[in-house]
Amino acid sequence: MRNNDRHTPARNTPATLFDAPSGSWTLVVLPDTQFYADSYPEVFFRQTEWIAAHKESHDIRFVAHEGDVVHRNCDDQWEIAQQAMRLLKQANIPFAICSGNHDIGDPKAKSSACNRVTLLNDYFRADDYSRNGACGFFEPGKLENSWQIVLSPTMPYLIIALEFGPRDAVLEWAGRIVSQHTDARVIVLTHAYLYSDSTRYNWSLHGKKQKWSPKQYGISDAGHVNDGEDIWRKLIVNHPNMEFVLSGHVGFSGTGLLSSIGCGAQAVHQIMANYQCNPANPVAAGGNVRPYWPYGGAGWLRLMQFFPDDHAVRIRTYSPWLDLWLEQPDQEFILQRQP
């Protein structure tokens, strides 16, 4: 359905038919929810309500939150996030959260990510992951860096969530985890990786020309911080079972896609999605996003539909808040996979 001019919310959680080939399963990507936690909690609740309601019909096996769960690292916004994500826990849908720049640091500071202090672990616990099966953490009890195994109809998937601007020690840990799971295909989840022009964040090459690089935040003063290009060189390209990198963060583009060749001659699809732009303030959003979406991002979800022949994954963009699909080429497409 193409109706991109309608901004009226659906009255209730929509019932959405599953139109992928029989035997397909779904991984749902939750792009930045920071403005929902800040101003539009009803949109956040609608997203997770819809996911929980469609667990069986869409065979939803995992939800990946791309970070910037909240706008400010404060209790009232984390409480909203906890309530929204609790619906996934109640439906026994595994999920992972990676920390974004707005999820860490002093909420009263002028800029986010002045340090790595976060309330994430006060509102989400290791048990939220461990009850779903095999999982692990870089630091015990801290969810910023984690791994989980997801079983699909054909093979296991290793989901690795990495902190905003991951440290060298984190990337080394992630590499060891991948090496221990050579039978699994790997999906890496991190907040800041791909830029709006579908290139990786690369401070050495672009510096401040790429806005909001992890190396521009206060966390870079306390130790080494890695951007997208660093993550690619130090982790992604070194493992033949790497398949996807998922990220958000960039506030004025909405989407990005880069497919690169890994060390096993496999395609590694790097995908960015972020829909937080609000039409009430288009200048702050970068001034070049079309169309502008209300309600802090309009509730867009990314649905990754893994086809049963293992040869393709279809990416679709849907809002259960507006009950609309986005059908532009950067919003709905098929990625070929190495069987």
Secondary structure by P-SEA (a helix, b strand, c coil): cccccccccccccccccccccccbbbbbbbccccccccccaaaaaaaaaaaaaacccccccbbbbcccccccccaaaaaaaaaaaaaaaaacccbbbbbccccccccccccccccccccccccccccccccccccccccccccccbbbbbbcccbbbbbbbbcccccaaaaaaaaaaaaacccbbbbbbbcccccccccccccccccccccccccccccccccccccaaaaaaacccccccccbbbbcccccccbbbbbbbccccbbbbbbbbbccccccccccccccccccccccccbbbbbbcccccccbbbbbbbbcccccccccccccccccccc
